[in-house]
Amino acid sequence: MFSRRLPSISANSRYRFRILLYALVLPLFLYISIYTWNWRTGSLDRFSAYTGMELVGWTLAPGQYVHRLLSGVWTKYVDLVHVREALDALRMERNRLMEELAQAREEVAEAERLRRILNFSPPSGWKREGVRVVGQRMGPNALLETIMLDKGSMQGVKPDSPVIAPDGVIGRVYRVGLNYSTVLLLSDPNSRIPVLSQSSRTPGILYGQGEGFPLTLRYVPVNSPMSEGEVLVTSGMAGIFPKGLPVARVSRIEGSETSLFLEIEAISPLSAILAEELLVMTPSEGLANENGHENVLKFEEE
């Protein structure tokens, strides 16, 4: 009869068994020990809370950095938008102030022109009426060198009334409507004004030659003491213009071997193109009834 023998456990197997036992028992023992220690002291809870917060903090830190970065960029963008809006508002304010400044300068210039006109004292027997220039007709295509005024017969303007600026004569009224009138300028070839030289008192007739050309003074004898630079003023003959109003300044004098009269040119200090506010002179009733007016018309016709 055969006997049955049990297999022997080798030393190597026993070693592996111990390792497995330790691997199972030691963790369980450590867990129970740590649990008991934590239950008594609470240290592990505090440590895990601290460690968890640090872990969460380190995890959230990059996100917070990105958030702050993006928030800063957005804030700067919003600030730039506000700055641009502020700059646009400042530009609009600057443009408004520049317009107001230009308007103020225009008003100051107009006030200065009106002040000079209002300071003009008309000669005895004459009345003044302030007018504004509302139209012009000049140049080679114009039949007459004229400007249009904003007043007519309803405001007392009459034909042949002198039209002056603070610095001198512009012309005379040519046609009169109810509320508007036209002025024949000094520069028009049909314009003729009796004048005197202010210093030598030499008389003559001042003719126009067109816009942009000098005036000509005719019928001045060759032996007259007139000199260049002398001011020509209205002579007051026939009552069309008051006596003594400045008209032009002599710019050239030449003698002639074939004529009894000097060839004289004069330049008006005024430009009708730039005129805006003027004065219309009208004689009083007594002065208007004098007969000198007809004498000048006859003299011109001759």
C-alpha positions in Angstrom: 0.0 0.0 0.0 1.5 3.4 -1.0 1.7 6.3 1.4 0.7 9.8 0.4 3.4 12.6 1.1 2.4 16.3 1.5 4.4 18.8 -0.5 6.9 20.7 1.5 6.8 24.6 1.6 10.0 26.0 0.4 11.7 28.9 2.2 11.1 31.1 -0.8 7.4 30.6 -0.7 7.3 31.3 3.0 9.2 34.6 2.3 6.7 35.7 -0.3 3.8 34.8 2.1 5.3 37.0 4.8 5.7 39.9 2.3 2.1 39.6 1.3 1.0 39.4 4.9 3.0 42.5 5.8 1.6 44.3 2.7 -1.9 43.7 3.9 -1.5 44.0 7.6 0.9 47.0 7.8 -1.3 49.4 5.7 -4.3 48.3 7.7 -2.4 48.9 10.9 -1.1 52.2 9.7 -4.6 53.3 8.6 -6.1 52.3 12.0 -3.2 54.0 13.8 -3.5 57.2 11.8 -7.3 57.2 12.1 -7.1 56.7 15.9 -4.4 59.5 16.2 -6.4 61.9 14.0 -9.6 61.0 16.0 -7.8 62.0 19.2 -5.8 65.0 18.0 -7.5 66.2 14.7 -4.0 67.0 13.3 -4.6 65.2 10.1 -7.8 67.1 9.4 -6.0 70.4 9.9 -3.1 69.3 7.7 -5.4 68.0 4.9 -7.3 71.3 5.0 -4.2 73.3 4.7 -2.7 71.1 2.0 -6.0 71.1 0.1 -6.1 74.9 0.2 -2.6 75.1 -1.1 -3.4 72.7 -3.8 -6.5 74.6 -4.8 -4.6 77.9 -4.6 -1.8 76.6 -6.8 -4.5 75.2 -9.2 -6.4 78.5 -9.4 -3.4 80.8 -9.5 -2.8 80.5 -13.3 -6.5 81.1 -13.9 -6.5 84.2 -11.6 -3.4 85.5 -13.4 -5.0 85.1 -16.8 -8.2 86.7 -15.5 -6.3 89.7 -14.1 -4.4 90.0 -17.4 -7.5 89.9 -19.5 -9.3 92.3 -17.1 -6.4 94.7 -17.4 -6.5 94.5 -21.1 -10.2 95.1 -21.2 -9.9 98.0 -18.7 -7.3 99.6 -20.8 -9.4 99.1 -23.9 -12.4 100.7 -22.2 -10.1 103.5 -21.0 -8.9 104.0 -24.6 -12.5 104.1 -25.8 -13.3 106.7 -23.2 -10.2 108.7 -24.1 -11.1 108.6 -27.8 -14.6 109.8 -27.0 -13.1 112.5 -24.8 -10.8 113.5 -27.7 -13.7 113.6 -30.1 -15.6 115.8 -27.7 -12.6 118.1 -27.3 -12.3 118.3 -31.1 -15.9 119.2 -31.5 -15.5 121.8 -28.7 -12.4 123.1 -30.4 -14.2 123.5 -33.7 -17.1 125.2 -32.0 -14.7 127.6 -30.2 -12.9 128.3 -33.5 -16.2 129.0 -35.2 -17.2 131.3 -32.4 -13.7 133.0 -32.5 -14.0 133.5 -36.3 -17.5 134.9 -35.8 -16.3 137.2 -33.0 -13.5 138.5 -35.2 -15.9 139.1 -37.9 -18.2 141.0 -35.5 -15.2 143.0 -34.2 -14.2 143.9 -37.8 -17.8 144.9 -38.6 -18.0 146.9 -35.4 -14.8 148.7 -36.3 -16.1 149.5 -39.8 -19.4 150.7 -38.4 -17.6 152.8 -35.8 -15.6 154.6 -38.5 -18.7 155.2 -40.5 -20.7 156.5 -37.6 -17.8 158.8 -36.6 -18.0 160.5 -40.0 -19.6 163.9 -39.6 -21.4 165.0 -42.8 -20.8 168.6 -44.0 -23.2 171.3 -43.2 -26.4 170.9 -45.3 -25.9 167.2 -45.9 -27.5 164.1 -44.3 -26.1 160.6 -44.1 -27.7 157.2 -44.5 -25.9 153.9 -43.7 -26.2 151.2 -46.4 -24.9 147.7 -47.0 -23.5 146.4 -50.3 -25.6 143.4 -51.5 -24.3 142.9 -55.0 -21.5 143.8 -57.4 -21.1 144.1 -61.2 -17.6 144.7 -62.3 -15.1 143.5 -64.9 -14.7 143.5 -68.7 -18.2 141.9 -69.3 -20.1 144.5 -67.2 -21.7 147.4 -69.1 -21.2 149.6 -66.0 -19.0 149.3 -63.0 -21.7 149.2 -60.3 -22.6 147.9 -56.9 -26.0 147.4 -55.4 -27.2 148.8 -52.1 -29.9 147.6 -49.8 -31.8 150.9 -49.6 -33.8 152.9 -52.2 -36.3 155.7 -52.5 -38.4 154.4 -49.6 -35.4 155.1 -47.4 -34.6 158.5 -48.9 -32.0 157.5 -51.4 -32.0 159.7 -54.5 -30.3 159.6 -57.9 -26.8 161.2 -58.0 -26.5 161.0 -54.2 -22.8 160.6 -53.3 -21.8 157.3 -51.9 -18.7 157.4 -49.6 -16.7 155.2 -47.3 -14.8 156.6 -44.2 -11.7 157.0 -46.3 -13.3 158.7 -49.3 -15.6 158.7 -52.3 -16.8 155.4 -53.8 -19.2 156.8 -56.5 -22.7 158.1 -56.9 -26.1 156.6 -57.0 -27.0 155.7 -60.6 -30.5 154.1 -60.4 -32.9 154.0 -57.5 -35.6 151.5 -56.8 -38.1 151.3 -54.0 -35.8 149.3 -51.6 -32.6 149.0 -53.6 -30.3 151.2 -55.6 -27.2 150.9 -57.8 -24.0 152.9 -57.5 -21.8 154.1 -60.4 -18.3 153.6 -59.2 -15.3 155.9 -59.7 -13.6 153.3 -61.9 -16.4 153.2 -64.4 -15.5 155.0 -67.7 -18.7 157.0 -67.5 -17.8 158.4 -64.1 -16.7 162.1 -64.0 -16.1 164.0 -60.7 -14.9 167.6 -60.4 -11.9 167.6 -58.0 -9.2 169.9 -56.5 -5.6 169.1 -55.6 -5.5 169.4 -51.8 -2.2 171.4 -51.6 -2.0 173.4 -54.8 -5.8 173.7 -55.2 -5.6 172.9 -58.9 -8.9 172.0 -60.4 -9.7 169.2 -62.8 -12.1 166.4 -63.8 -11.4 162.9 -62.6 -12.4 160.1 -65.1 -12.6 156.4 -64.5 -11.0 153.9 -66.9 -12.4 150.6 -65.6 -11.7 148.3 -62.7 -8.0 147.6 -62.2 -6.9 150.7 -64.1 -5.8 154.1 -62.6 -8.1 157.1 -62.8 -7.2 160.0 -65.1 -7.3 163.6 -64.2 -8.0 165.8 -67.2 -8.0 169.5 -68.1 -5.1 170.4 -65.8 -2.9 173.1 -67.5 0.8 172.2 -68.2 1.9 175.1 -65.9 0.0 173.9 -62.9 1.9 173.4 -59.7 0.4 169.9 -59.0 2.9 167.3 -57.8 2.9 163.5 -57.5 1.5 162.1 -54.2 -0.9 165.0 -53.8 -4.4 164.1 -52.6 -7.4 165.0 -54.8 -10.6 166.1 -53.1 -14.1 166.9 -54.3 -14.4 170.5 -55.4 -18.1 170.8 -54.5 -19.0 172.2 -57.8 -22.7 171.9 -58.7 -23.5 170.3 -55.4 -23.3 166.6 -56.4 -20.5 166.0 -53.9 -19.8 167.9 -50.7 -16.6 169.9 -50.9 -13.4 168.4 -49.5 -14.0 164.6 -49.6 -10.9 162.7 -50.5 -11.1 160.9 -53.8 -7.7 159.7 -55.0 -4.0 160.3 -54.8 -1.9 161.5 -57.8 0.4 158.7 -58.9 1.9 160.0 -62.2 2.3 163.4 -64.0 3.6 163.8 -67.5 3.8 166.8 -69.7 2.8 166.8 -73.4 4.4 168.6 -76.3 1.2 168.5 -78.3 -1.4 169.3 -75.6 -2.1 172.2 -73.3 -2.9 169.8 -70.5 -0.9 167.5 -68.3 -1.4 163.7 -68.4 -2.1 162.8 -64.8 -3.0 159.5 -63.3 -4.4 158.9 -59.8 -5.2 155.9 -57.7 -8.1 155.6 -55.3 -7.2 154.2 -51.8 -10.6 152.4 -51.7 -11.6 149.1 -53.3 -15.2 148.8 -54.2 -14.8 145.0 -54.3 -14.0 145.0 -50.5 -16.7 147.5 -49.6 -19.4 146.2 -47.2 -20.9 149.1 -45.4 -21.1 152.6 -46.9 -22.8 156.0 -46.5 -25.2 157.7 -48.9 -25.1 161.4 -48.6 -28.3 163.4 -49.4 -28.5 167.2 -49.5 -30.9 169.1 -47.3 -34.0 170.7 -49.0 -32.3 174.1 -49.3 -29.1 172.8 -50.8 -31.0 170.5 -53.2 -32.9 173.4 -54.7 -29.8 175.2 -55.7 -29.2 175.4 -59.5 -25.5 174.3 -59.4 -26.5 170.7 -60.2 -27.5 171.6 -63.8 -24.3 173.5 -64.3 -22.2 170.4 -63.8 -24.3 168.3 -66.1 -23.9 171.0 -68.8 -20.1 171.1 -68.2 -19.8 167.4 -68.6 -21.9 167.5 -71.8 -19.6 170.1 -73.2 
